[in-house]
Structure formats: structure tokens, C-alpha cells
Amino acid sequence: MTFATQLTRRVLPRVAAIAAALVGVVNVASALTPSISWRGHLLLSYEPVEAMRLFHALALPAGAALLLVAPYLVKRRRRAWHVAVWLMLALGVFDLLKGLDFEETALTWGVAVVLLICGGAFTVRHDPITRRSALWRVPLIATAGLSVAVLAAWASQPDGVQLTGVAALLAVAYVIFRPLAAPRALPDASARAAAAELVRSHGHDTLSFFKLRPDKHYFFAGDHSAFVDYRVENGVLLCSGDPVGSEEAFPGLLADLRAFADARGLRLGVVGASEQICPLYEELGLRTLYLGDEAIVELDAFSLEGRPIRKVRQSMTRLTKAGYTASLSELGELDPATIAELERVVELGRQGAPERGFSMALDSLRGDDTLVLIARDEHDAIRGLLHFVPCYGRATVSLSFMRRDPDTPNGLMEFMVVRGIELLREGGIGELSLNFAAFAKWLHSPQKRLERALGRLVALGNPFFQIESLYRFNAKFFPRWEPRYLVYEGRFGLPRASIAALWAEGQLWKPALRLARA
């Protein structure tokens, strides 16, 4: 994206809003002050005094309406741009006919011309206001405001009348200028089938299968040769991982996705983008930030021999002597009784906490072609499990989640991972994407003083997010670290995108969720 395009997107709407607000203030002030006497006498030669008073009265609400429209110009609302231009054209006429106010007219029409020239900066579309919806919404709001105003007047509260009028105007403005909403209904069966087919054909990335979660929306390329998944959080259209499909379609797909978000007043963000895809986002004017590392275990190179891995080896010995065993099966081959027992262990492992995950986990046991490692105790009771999803086109699987009964001995997780590595290796699998460790590079191999300082800072958050604990667990298996990135929009868009990602992943309390539960 060129510098001129970025200037148009970010700076011009703000300048336009300031200019529109200035015009509104000038016109309101002009309407509240007497006209210059000699101009008024000259104007009386062409129109009656009643007409002068009428246009004087019209200039006040028109100027106030322009002040109301200005904040929506900052948000690049297309309808607000239309309204602002028409208000300015009308205000220029009012200024001339109420007192030959040439200065106000020149300012107002001058800003209107600038707005017309910069119309391409206002790209946010709106929900269509149909004749049927307008006939009931706007009058309903106005009638409600008038009713409360009458009640306030009857109670001799003039301030209440003014506040009620302002509230009614704001409500009407919300109805008129609200942006086009993102789809609320989740994808239908045909869209899900198309996404699943693309994942099977092109889903070689370790995060691709997680796009099939049922709580995600899909955005397809025009020819349906590629797609991205997303969820809207905190005003951010948040995607996970990389697009899936034909790589030739990625640039056009992402450009269309950017336009789709723009038209709805949303910022674009991605959590878990790979290093290879980041240049495409940067070409669109987006920013990237190192988020952490994916731990990928190379199964053929993994060994329990040697001093560095002795603690894992000790856990294996202890659990094996205690009678624990493990088996690997396809989920679709398990009988209903076994699946029910697995789901019981999943619930025990959660310990009442909500299910987490968005970019690198499924929300439940699903997928007939997924794998489940089942750990059983000496009585053959299921006590833990690992759930793996496939990476199509390469001999790799990704860990979706791991659960164990809280009453099991320490070391069961290490036992399951090692037995999983061994059984997957026997089945011809070459790599295991084990887990994602946030900011792992800052913890395991900081290269600069700043990264070392950030690593110490990240470690302080371990009691709340288990960042360091998860990194140390992954490091036990000597993985290869693959960086992943957070993509965000705008110089100051990082906090918004970060909150959106934390909400989507279930790592941060979301007020709306608690209200919904209440």
C-alpha cells in the first residue's frame, strides 16, 4: 500500500471531521448572533424580513447537525460524508439568505468542495435503511424523545427537555450512520463443506485444520480457491493462521478481506500468522509483531537418551511401573462408550474453566480423521488423552489439546507426549506441532538487551497466563521453534488487536460474556 493511500485512509477522514466541526461551530455561532445591519438592509431589497428570520432559524439546526455528523467522518462512514456535503451546501445558501454572510458561505462551500474531492476516503458502508424500517424506526425514536420532553416540560425541567432532544438526535444518528454489520449467522453446511474441502486439498499448515471450528466465520476468494476464517472481537475482524487454498489467490483474497473489513468499520487483525505470509499483510499497510513460537518436535530425531532429558525419562519410568499404558486411535473408530469416557476426562481436566482456544485448538473432540492418544491406568480406566489433528499433504499432526484427570500422578502429561511421539513415529508421522509458547524467543534465546528485559517482564505474567510454564513444558522435548506473528492495523491498533486476540483465545475475561451468563 502506497504512502498516498495510507494518507487517504488515516489522515483525510480526521481532517475532514475537524473541518466539518469547525464549519458547524461557525454556523451555529453565526445563527446565534445578529446579522451585520447594512447587509440586512441590503438583503431586505430582495426578500421579506420573515424569510430572513426563517433562514436564520434553519441555519442553527443545520449547523448543529453538522457537529453531530463530524464524529462519523472520523470513522469513514460513507453516509455521513453524503450528509455532511449536503448540509454544507444548504448552510452556504442559508448563510447568504439570512444576512449575506459571505465569509461563512465561502468557508462552508470551500470545505464542501474539499470533502467532494476526498470522497474516496469514506469507504465504510452501512446497513441499508429500507423504506419499511425507516418508517418505523426514526418516527419511533422521535416520538419517544418528544414524549419524554413533554413530560420533562410538564415537570418544569427545561434542562431535561434539552438533554432529551440531544439524546433523540444521537439515537437517530446511530440508526442512520451505523456501519454495515458483519455476518452474524455462522456459515451454512455448503460453506463448511467448501472450507473443509480446501483444508483437505491445501491444509498443509499446522494451523489449517483448526479453521474448521464451528464458531468461526469464513471469507472466500471470488473463485472460492482460497479462504480465511475470522471472528469479530473488539471492533477487529480477527483471523487465525494463514489463508488456506491456492497461494496465487492469497494477494487478491487478502485485499478483498481488507475492503470487506473497511466497509464495516472494522480493523483487520490476524493471530498466529506465519513468517512467510507476513509480507503480504505488510503490502496492505498492516503491521506485524512477533507473538511467540510454535514448538515442532521432529519425531525421528527425538530420543530419551542423555542427561538433558532425564526428568522426562524418569516420568516415563515411574508411570510405566505404576501400570499406565497408552494407545493411539482414530476418533471415528472409537465406540460411543469410549468417546463418552473421553469427554468425561476432558471435563475433569478443565476443572470448571471455560474451553479456550481459537487459532490453535479445537473446542471439543471432533473430526473422524483426527487421532486420540488414550492413557489408561493399571485398572484399564481412561485417565488422560491427547487429541491430534492432521496436516494434509505432509506427514505432520498438530496437538489440539491435552487433558488428564486431576487425580492422576505428576508426569502423566510427559508420559502421554512421549508415548504419542513413539506411536506417531511408528505410524509414519515425521513431525508433531506440540504447542504454542507465547514470546518463547525472549525466554529461550534473547538476542538483544531489550529482548532479555522483555523476557523477564513476560515471566512476571506467568501466574496469570502460564507463559513461562508452557514454554518450559515444550522445551522438555527439544522442539524446533517456528515463529508466529500478530498482525494489526494502524500505528495505535496494537492494544485493540491484542485485546481481541486474548478475548478470542479465552485468555482474558470478557465483560459481555459474564453479562450473558448472568
C-alpha positions as CSV (number, residue, x, y, z in Angstrom):
1,M,0.0,0.0,0.0
2,T,1.4,3.4,-1.1
3,F,2.0,6.3,1.3
4,A,-0.6,8.3,-0.5
5,T,-3.2,5.5,0.1
6,Q,-2.3,5.3,3.8
7,L,-2.7,9.1,4.0
8,T,-6.1,8.9,2.4
9,R,-7.2,6.2,4.7
10,R,-6.0,7.6,8.0
11,V,-5.4,11.4,7.8
12,L,-8.1,12.7,5.5
13,P,-11.1,11.5,7.5
14,R,-9.7,13.1,10.6
15,V,-9.0,16.4,8.8
16,A,-12.5,16.3,7.2
17,A,-14.1,15.7,10.6
18,I,-12.2,18.7,12.2
19,A,-13.1,20.9,9.2
20,A,-16.8,19.9,9.4
21,A,-16.9,20.5,13.1
22,L,-15.3,23.9,12.6
23,V,-17.9,24.8,9.9
24,G,-20.7,23.6,12.3
25,V,-19.4,25.8,15.1
26,V,-19.0,28.8,12.9
27,N,-22.6,28.4,11.6
28,V,-24.1,27.8,15.0
29,A,-22.3,31.0,16.3
30,S,-23.4,32.9,13.2
31,A,-27.0,31.8,13.7
32,L,-27.0,32.9,17.4
33,T,-25.6,36.4,16.7
34,P,-27.3,39.3,14.9
35,S,-26.5,39.9,11.2
36,I,-24.5,43.0,10.1
37,S,-27.0,45.8,9.9
38,W,-26.1,47.2,6.5
39,R,-26.1,43.7,4.9
40,G,-29.5,43.1,6.4
41,H,-30.9,46.4,4.9
42,L,-29.5,45.5,1.6
43,L,-31.0,42.0,1.7
44,L,-34.4,43.4,2.5
45,S,-34.4,44.8,-1.0
46,Y,-34.7,41.2,-2.3
47,E,-36.6,39.2,0.4
48,P,-39.0,39.9,3.2
49,V,-37.9,40.0,6.8
50,E,-39.9,36.8,7.5
51,A,-37.7,34.9,5.0
52,M,-34.5,36.3,6.7
53,R,-35.8,35.0,10.0
54,L,-36.7,31.6,8.5
55,F,-33.2,31.1,7.1
56,H,-31.6,32.3,10.3
57,A,-33.6,29.7,12.2
58,L,-32.7,27.0,9.7
59,A,-29.0,27.6,10.0
60,L,-28.9,26.7,13.7
61,P,-30.2,23.1,13.5
62,A,-28.2,22.6,10.2
63,G,-25.0,23.7,12.0
64,A,-25.8,21.5,15.0
65,A,-26.5,18.6,12.7
66,L,-23.1,19.1,11.1
67,L,-21.5,18.8,14.5
68,L,-23.3,15.6,15.1
69,V,-22.1,14.2,11.8
70,A,-18.4,15.1,12.3
71,P,-17.5,12.1,14.6
72,Y,-18.8,9.7,12.0
73,L,-16.5,11.2,9.4
74,V,-13.6,10.1,11.5
75,K,-14.9,6.6,11.3
76,R,-15.0,6.9,7.5
77,R,-18.8,6.4,7.3
78,R,-19.9,6.9,3.6
79,R,-23.4,8.0,4.5
80,A,-22.0,10.6,6.9
81,W,-19.9,12.0,4.1
82,H,-23.0,12.4,1.9
83,V,-25.0,14.1,4.7
84,A,-22.1,16.4,5.5
85,V,-21.7,17.6,1.9
86,W,-25.5,18.3,1.6
87,L,-25.6,20.1,4.9
88,M,-22.7,22.3,3.9
89,L,-24.3,23.1,0.5
90,A,-27.5,24.0,2.3
91,L,-25.8,26.0,5.0
92,G,-24.0,28.1,2.4
93,V,-27.4,29.1,1.0
94,F,-28.8,29.8,4.4
95,D,-25.8,32.0,5.2
96,L,-26.4,34.1,2.2
97,L,-30.2,34.4,2.6
98,K,-30.1,35.1,6.4
99,G,-27.8,38.0,6.2
100,L,-25.4,38.0,3.3
101,D,-22.8,36.2,5.4
102,F,-20.2,35.8,2.6
103,E,-17.4,34.7,4.9
104,E,-19.4,31.8,6.4
105,T,-20.6,30.8,2.9
106,A,-17.0,30.8,1.5
107,L,-15.8,28.7,4.4
108,T,-18.7,26.3,4.2
109,W,-18.7,25.7,0.5
110,G,-14.9,25.6,0.4
111,V,-14.9,22.7,2.9
112,A,-17.7,21.0,0.9
113,V,-15.6,21.1,-2.2
114,V,-12.7,19.5,-0.3
115,L,-15.0,16.8,1.0
116,L,-16.2,16.1,-2.5
117,I,-12.6,15.7,-3.7
118,C,-11.7,13.4,-0.8
119,G,-14.8,11.2,-1.1
120,G,-12.8,8.1,-1.8
121,A,-11.5,8.1,1.8
122,F,-15.0,7.3,3.2
123,T,-15.4,3.6,2.5
124,V,-17.4,2.3,5.4
125,R,-20.7,1.1,4.1
126,H,-24.0,1.0,6.1
127,D,-26.8,-1.4,6.8
128,P,-29.5,-0.4,4.2
129,I,-32.3,1.7,5.6
130,T,-35.3,0.3,3.8
131,R,-38.4,2.4,3.5
132,R,-40.2,0.0,5.8
133,S,-37.5,0.2,8.6
134,A,-37.2,4.0,8.2
135,L,-41.0,4.4,8.5
136,W,-41.0,2.9,12.0
137,R,-37.5,3.4,13.5
138,V,-36.9,7.1,13.1
139,P,-40.5,8.2,14.0
140,L,-40.4,5.8,17.0
141,I,-37.3,7.4,18.3
142,A,-38.5,10.9,17.6
143,T,-41.9,10.2,19.2
144,A,-40.2,8.7,22.3
145,G,-38.0,11.7,22.6
146,L,-40.9,14.1,22.2
147,S,-42.9,12.3,24.8
148,V,-40.2,12.4,27.4
149,A,-39.6,16.1,26.5
150,V,-43.2,16.9,27.1
151,L,-43.1,15.0,30.4
152,A,-40.0,17.0,31.4
153,A,-41.6,20.3,30.4
154,W,-44.7,19.4,32.5
155,A,-42.3,18.7,35.4
156,S,-40.7,22.2,34.8
157,Q,-37.3,20.8,34.0
158,P,-36.0,22.7,30.9
159,D,-32.6,21.0,31.1
160,G,-34.3,17.7,30.8
161,V,-36.0,18.8,27.6
162,Q,-32.7,19.8,26.1
163,L,-30.9,16.6,27.1
164,T,-33.8,14.6,25.8
165,G,-33.6,16.3,22.4
166,V,-29.9,15.7,22.2
167,A,-30.5,12.0,23.1
168,A,-33.1,11.7,20.4
169,L,-30.8,13.2,17.8
170,L,-28.0,10.9,18.8
171,A,-30.3,7.9,18.5
172,V,-31.4,8.9,15.1
173,A,-27.8,9.5,14.1
174,Y,-26.9,6.0,15.2
175,V,-29.7,4.5,13.1
176,I,-28.7,6.4,10.1
177,F,-24.9,6.2,10.3
178,R,-24.3,2.8,11.8
179,P,-21.9,0.7,9.6
180,L,-22.7,-2.3,7.6
181,A,-22.7,-5.2,10.1
182,A,-20.5,-8.2,9.7
183,P,-22.4,-11.5,9.1
184,R,-23.9,-12.8,12.4
185,A,-25.2,-16.2,11.2
186,L,-22.4,-18.8,11.2
187,P,-21.6,-20.5,7.9
188,D,-24.2,-22.9,6.4
189,A,-23.5,-26.5,5.5
190,S,-22.3,-25.7,2.0
191,A,-19.8,-23.1,3.1
192,R,-18.5,-25.5,5.7
193,A,-18.2,-28.2,3.1
194,A,-16.3,-25.9,0.8
195,A,-13.9,-24.9,3.6
196,A,-13.3,-28.5,4.6
197,E,-12.5,-29.4,1.0
198,L,-9.9,-26.6,0.8
199,V,-8.4,-27.7,4.0
200,R,-8.1,-31.3,2.8
201,S,-6.6,-30.1,-0.5
202,H,-4.3,-27.3,0.7
203,G,-4.2,-27.5,4.5
204,H,-0.5,-28.3,4.9
205,D,0.0,-25.6,7.6
206,T,-0.1,-26.9,11.1
207,L,-3.0,-24.5,12.0
208,S,-5.2,-25.1,8.9
209,F,-7.4,-27.8,10.5
210,F,-8.4,-25.5,13.3
211,K,-10.2,-23.3,10.9
212,L,-13.0,-25.9,10.9
213,R,-14.1,-25.0,14.4
214,P,-17.9,-24.4,14.3
215,D,-17.6,-21.0,15.9
216,K,-15.8,-19.3,13.0
217,H,-16.9,-17.3,10.0
218,Y,-15.4,-17.8,6.5
219,F,-14.4,-15.3,3.8
220,F,-13.8,-16.9,0.4
221,A,-11.9,-15.6,-2.6
222,G,-14.1,-14.7,-5.5
223,D,-13.5,-18.0,-7.3
224,H,-13.6,-20.0,-4.0
225,S,-10.0,-21.1,-4.5
226,A,-8.9,-19.9,-1.0
227,F,-10.4,-18.7,2.2
228,V,-9.7,-17.3,5.7
229,D,-11.6,-17.8,8.9
230,Y,-12.4,-15.0,11.3
231,R,-14.3,-13.8,14.3
232,V,-15.2,-10.2,15.2
233,E,-13.9,-9.1,18.6
234,N,-13.4,-5.6,20.0
235,G,-14.0,-4.0,16.6
236,V,-11.4,-6.2,15.0
237,L,-12.1,-8.7,12.2
238,L,-9.7,-11.3,13.7
239,C,-8.3,-14.1,11.5
240,S,-6.3,-17.1,12.7
241,G,-3.2,-18.5,11.0
242,D,-2.6,-18.3,7.2
243,P,-5.2,-18.4,4.4
244,V,-5.9,-21.8,3.0
245,G,-6.1,-22.6,-0.7
246,S,-4.3,-21.7,-3.8
247,E,-1.3,-19.5,-3.0
248,E,-1.8,-17.5,-6.2
249,A,-5.2,-16.4,-4.8
250,F,-3.8,-15.1,-1.5
251,P,-3.0,-11.5,-2.5
252,G,-6.4,-10.9,-4.0
253,L,-8.1,-12.7,-1.1
254,L,-6.4,-10.5,1.5
255,A,-7.1,-7.3,-0.5
256,D,-10.8,-8.2,-0.7
257,L,-10.8,-9.1,3.0
258,R,-9.3,-5.7,3.8
259,A,-12.0,-4.0,1.8
260,F,-14.7,-6.2,3.5
261,A,-13.4,-5.0,6.9
262,D,-13.2,-1.4,5.8
263,A,-16.7,-1.3,4.6
264,R,-17.9,-2.4,8.0
265,G,-15.8,-0.1,10.0
266,L,-13.6,-2.9,11.4
267,R,-9.9,-3.1,11.9
268,L,-8.2,-6.2,10.4
269,G,-6.1,-8.4,12.6
270,V,-4.5,-11.9,12.5
271,V,-3.3,-14.1,15.3
272,G,-0.8,-16.8,14.6
273,A,0.3,-15.6,11.1
274,S,3.4,-17.4,9.8
275,E,6.6,-15.7,8.9
276,Q,6.1,-16.5,5.2
277,I,2.7,-14.7,4.9
278,C,3.6,-11.5,6.8
279,P,5.0,-9.7,3.7
280,L,1.5,-9.9,2.1
281,Y,0.0,-8.2,5.1
282,E,2.7,-5.6,5.1
283,E,2.0,-4.8,1.5
284,L,-1.6,-3.9,2.6
285,G,-0.2,-1.4,5.1
286,L,-0.7,-3.7,8.1
287,R,1.9,-4.1,10.9
288,T,3.3,-7.3,12.3
289,L,4.6,-8.2,15.7
290,Y,6.4,-11.3,16.9
291,L,3.9,-13.2,19.1
292,G,5.7,-16.4,20.0
293,D,6.9,-19.7,18.8
294,E,5.2,-22.9,17.7
295,A,7.1,-25.9,19.2
296,I,7.5,-28.6,16.5
297,V,9.1,-31.9,17.5
298,E,11.0,-33.8,14.8
299,L,9.9,-37.3,15.7
300,D,12.8,-39.2,14.0
301,A,15.4,-37.1,15.9
302,F,13.6,-37.4,19.3
303,S,15.3,-39.6,21.9
304,L,15.1,-40.3,25.6
305,E,18.8,-40.8,25.8
306,G,21.1,-38.3,27.5
307,R,21.2,-36.2,30.7
308,P,19.2,-33.2,29.4
309,I,16.0,-35.3,29.1
310,R,16.5,-37.3,32.2
311,K,13.4,-35.8,34.0
312,V,11.1,-36.8,31.2
313,R,12.7,-40.3,31.2
314,Q,12.1,-40.6,34.9
315,S,8.4,-39.7,34.5
316,M,8.2,-42.4,31.8
317,T,9.7,-45.0,34.1
318,R,7.6,-44.0,37.1
319,L,4.3,-44.1,35.2
320,T,5.1,-47.3,33.4
321,K,5.9,-49.0,36.7
322,A,2.5,-47.7,38.0
323,G,0.8,-49.7,35.3
324,Y,-0.1,-46.8,32.9
325,T,-0.4,-47.7,29.1
326,A,-1.2,-45.6,26.0
327,S,-2.8,-46.4,22.7
328,L,-3.4,-44.3,19.5
329,S,-6.7,-44.5,17.6
330,E,-8.7,-42.6,15.0
331,L,-11.5,-40.8,16.7
332,G,-14.0,-42.2,14.2
333,E,-13.1,-45.8,15.1
334,L,-13.9,-45.4,18.8
335,D,-17.2,-46.7,20.2
336,P,-19.7,-44.3,21.8
337,A,-18.9,-45.6,25.3
338,T,-15.2,-44.8,24.9
339,I,-15.9,-41.4,23.5
340,A,-18.2,-40.7,26.4
341,E,-15.5,-41.6,28.8
342,L,-13.0,-39.4,27.0
343,E,-15.4,-36.5,27.2
344,R,-15.7,-37.1,30.9
345,V,-11.9,-36.8,31.3
346,V,-12.0,-33.7,29.2
347,E,-14.5,-32.1,31.6
348,L,-12.5,-33.2,34.6
349,G,-9.3,-31.8,33.1
350,R,-11.0,-28.4,32.6
351,Q,-11.8,-28.2,36.3
352,G,-14.8,-25.9,35.6
353,A,-12.8,-23.4,33.5
354,P,-14.3,-22.4,30.1
355,E,-12.9,-24.0,27.0
356,R,-10.1,-21.9,25.5
357,G,-8.7,-21.6,22.0
358,F,-9.3,-20.0,18.7
359,S,-6.3,-20.3,16.4
360,M,-4.5,-23.5,17.6
361,A,-7.1,-25.7,19.3
362,L,-10.5,-27.3,18.6
363,D,-13.3,-26.6,21.0
364,S,-14.1,-30.3,21.6
365,L,-13.4,-33.9,20.4
366,R,-14.5,-33.8,16.7
367,G,-13.3,-35.0,13.3
368,D,-13.4,-38.6,12.3
369,D,-9.9,-38.3,10.8
370,T,-8.4,-36.9,13.9
371,L,-6.3,-39.0,16.3
372,V,-6.6,-39.6,20.0
373,L,-4.0,-40.9,22.3
374,I,-5.6,-42.6,25.3
375,A,-3.8,-43.1,28.6
376,R,-5.1,-45.9,30.9
377,D,-4.2,-46.8,34.4
378,E,-3.5,-50.2,35.9
379,H,-7.3,-50.9,36.1
380,D,-7.7,-50.0,32.4
381,A,-9.6,-46.9,33.2
382,I,-9.1,-43.9,30.9
383,R,-7.2,-41.2,32.9
384,G,-5.9,-38.8,30.2
385,L,-5.8,-38.1,26.5
386,L,-4.1,-36.1,23.7
387,H,-6.1,-35.0,20.6
388,F,-4.2,-34.6,17.3
389,V,-5.5,-33.1,14.1
390,P,-3.9,-33.8,10.6
391,C,-1.9,-31.5,8.4
392,Y,-2.8,-32.6,4.9
393,G,-0.1,-33.0,2.3
394,R,2.7,-33.6,4.8
395,A,3.5,-36.2,7.5
396,T,2.7,-33.9,10.4
397,V,0.0,-33.7,13.1
398,S,-0.9,-30.8,15.4
399,L,-1.8,-31.2,19.1
400,S,-5.3,-29.8,19.6
401,F,-5.5,-30.2,23.4
402,M,-4.3,-32.4,26.2
403,R,-6.3,-33.4,29.3
404,R,-5.8,-35.6,32.3
405,D,-7.8,-36.5,35.4
406,P,-6.5,-34.2,38.2
407,D,-6.2,-37.2,40.5
408,T,-3.5,-38.8,38.3
409,P,0.2,-38.8,39.2
410,N,2.5,-36.0,38.2
411,G,4.3,-36.7,35.0
412,L,1.3,-38.1,33.1
413,M,1.4,-35.3,30.5
414,E,5.1,-36.1,29.8
415,F,4.2,-39.8,29.6
416,M,1.5,-39.2,27.1
417,V,3.6,-36.9,24.9
418,V,6.5,-39.4,24.7
419,R,4.2,-42.3,24.0
420,G,2.4,-40.1,21.4
421,I,5.7,-39.4,19.7
422,E,6.6,-43.1,19.7
423,L,3.3,-44.2,18.3
424,L,3.0,-41.4,15.8
425,R,6.6,-42.3,14.6
426,E,5.6,-45.9,14.1
427,G,2.6,-44.7,12.0
428,G,4.9,-42.8,9.6
429,I,4.4,-39.3,11.1
430,G,7.5,-37.2,10.9
431,E,6.6,-34.0,12.9
432,L,4.4,-33.1,15.8
433,S,3.3,-29.5,16.4
434,L,3.2,-29.7,20.1
435,N,2.1,-26.3,21.5
436,F,2.3,-22.6,21.1
437,A,4.6,-20.8,23.5
438,A,4.0,-17.0,23.7
439,F,7.1,-14.9,23.4
440,A,9.3,-18.0,23.6
441,K,12.2,-16.4,21.8
442,W,12.5,-13.8,24.6
443,L,12.7,-16.6,27.1
444,H,14.9,-19.2,25.4
445,S,17.3,-17.2,23.2
446,P,17.0,-13.4,23.6
447,Q,19.5,-11.7,21.2
448,K,19.3,-8.1,22.5
449,R,19.2,-6.4,25.8
450,L,15.6,-5.3,25.1
451,E,14.6,-8.9,24.4
452,R,16.2,-10.0,27.7
453,A,14.2,-7.3,29.5
454,L,11.0,-8.3,27.8
455,G,11.7,-11.9,28.7
456,R,11.9,-11.0,32.4
457,L,8.7,-9.0,32.0
458,V,6.9,-11.9,30.3
459,A,7.9,-14.2,33.1
460,L,6.1,-11.9,35.6
461,G,2.8,-12.7,33.9
462,N,3.3,-16.5,34.3
463,P,0.9,-16.8,37.3
464,F,-1.9,-15.4,35.2
465,F,-1.2,-16.8,31.7
466,Q,1.3,-19.7,32.4
467,I,3.6,-18.3,29.6
468,E,6.8,-19.5,31.1
469,S,5.4,-22.8,32.3
470,L,4.1,-23.7,28.9
471,Y,7.4,-22.7,27.3
472,R,9.3,-24.9,29.8
473,F,7.0,-27.9,29.2
474,N,7.5,-27.6,25.4
475,A,11.3,-27.2,25.8
476,K,11.5,-30.6,27.6
477,F,11.0,-32.3,24.2
478,F,13.7,-30.2,22.4
479,P,11.5,-28.9,19.6
480,R,12.2,-26.7,16.6
481,W,10.8,-23.2,17.2
482,E,8.7,-21.7,14.4
483,P,7.8,-18.0,14.9
484,R,4.2,-16.8,14.7
485,Y,3.0,-13.2,14.5
486,L,0.2,-10.9,15.4
487,V,-1.0,-8.7,12.5
488,Y,-2.7,-5.4,13.4
489,E,-3.9,-2.3,11.6
490,G,-2.7,1.3,12.4
491,R,0.1,2.7,14.5
492,F,-2.1,2.6,17.6
493,G,-4.0,-0.5,16.7
494,L,-1.9,-2.9,18.7
495,P,-3.9,-2.6,22.0
496,R,-7.2,-3.2,20.3
497,A,-5.9,-6.2,18.3
498,S,-4.2,-7.7,21.4
499,I,-7.4,-7.5,23.4
500,A,-9.3,-9.0,20.5
501,A,-6.9,-11.9,20.4
502,L,-7.0,-12.5,24.1
503,W,-10.8,-12.5,24.1
504,A,-10.9,-14.9,21.1
505,E,-8.4,-17.3,22.7
506,G,-10.3,-17.1,26.1
507,Q,-7.2,-15.8,27.9
508,L,-8.8,-12.6,29.1
509,W,-12.1,-12.1,30.8
510,K,-14.7,-10.5,28.5
511,P,-17.4,-8.4,30.3
512,A,-20.1,-9.2,27.7
513,L,-19.6,-12.9,28.3
514,R,-20.2,-12.6,32.0
515,L,-23.3,-10.5,31.4
516,A,-24.6,-13.1,29.0
517,R,-24.1,-15.8,31.6
518,A,-25.8,-13.7,34.3
